[in-house]
Amino acid sequence: MVIINEKIDSWIEVSKQKLERSFDYIESRLHSYQFLMGNEISIADFYFYVMLHWCDYFSLNLNKWPEILKLKSELEKRDSINLVAKMS
């Protein structure tokens, strides 16, 4: 069982590293654009918002990426996000 746990822990660490590189890229884009795909909101932003909540589950601190936190905060102000959140 120890071998399986070590493999899982290793996979989680590699996944976190990949995710951090992706967040670094997104952070750099958000310095130039309001949303992920430019200055107009898209489905990508809504999906990304959902994905950001997975970070809590995996204990990934988002403070390293202030533009991502800003986008998350802006999305949380949208009526559509609040309406869906009430459904769950």
Beta strands, then each sheet from edge to edge (+ up, - down):
end
